[in-house]
Amino acid sequence: MDECKHKSFEVKVGVNRISETEDGPVTHFCADIRIRCQECGTHFEFLGLPAGMNPYGAAVSIDRTELLASIMPPGNPPPAGLMGFGIDTARGPDHSFVVEH
């Protein structure tokens, strides 16, 4: 069987509007991006970023197949104060994931 050369891709992008409180004004935006090979169906992984959610930068999903990138309209930075989280992807002794706050 020939190995796929990954020559064509499907990209899915969603944009989330985030508020700091339920029904509050939108203060942050996040683009969620996934890339899949159209030929073999392989989901590509994003490298070099921590797993979690960073409202002022970028992170990846725990399986690294989704880029979670904070975005903003030009010249309109989000206000400080929204909390994010990180996930330590090292496995614990029971093979569970360890979550950092």
Residue pairs with C-beta under 8 A, 6 or more apart in sequence:
4 37
4 39
4 40
4 42
5 39
6 37
6 39
6 40
6 42
7 39
8 37
8 38
8 39
9 35
9 36
9 37
9 38
9 44
10 35
10 36
10 37
10 38
11 33
11 34
11 35
11 36
12 33
12 34
12 36
13 31
13 32
13 33
13 34
14 31
14 32
15 29
15 30
15 31
15 32
15 71
16 29
16 30
16 31
16 32
17 26
17 28
17 29
18 26
18 27
18 28
18 29
18 30
18 55
18 82
19 25
19 26
19 27
19 28
20 27
20 28
20 81
20 82
27 78
27 79
27 82
28 55
28 70
28 72
28 78
28 82
29 70
29 71
29 72
29 73
29 78
30 53
30 55
30 68
30 69
30 70
30 71
31 67
31 68
31 69
31 71
32 66
32 67
32 68
33 66
33 67
33 69
34 43
34 65
34 66
34 67
35 43
35 44
36 42
36 43
36 44
37 44
43 65
44 65
45 60
45 63
45 64
45 65
46 60
46 64
46 65
46 66
46 67
47 64
49 58
49 59
49 60
49 67
50 59
50 60
50 86
50 87
51 59
51 60
51 61
51 62
51 64
51 86
51 87
51 89
52 59
52 84
52 85
52 86
52 87
53 59
53 68
53 84
53 85
54 68
54 70
54 84
54 86
55 70
55 78
55 82
55 83
55 84
56 70
56 78
56 82
56 84
57 70
58 67
58 68
58 69
58 70
59 68
59 84
59 86
60 66
60 67
60 68
61 68
62 87
62 89
62 97
70 78
72 78
85 99
85 100
85 101
86 100
87 97
87 98
87 99
87 100
88 97
88 98
88 99
88 100
89 97
90 98
91 97
91 98
92 98
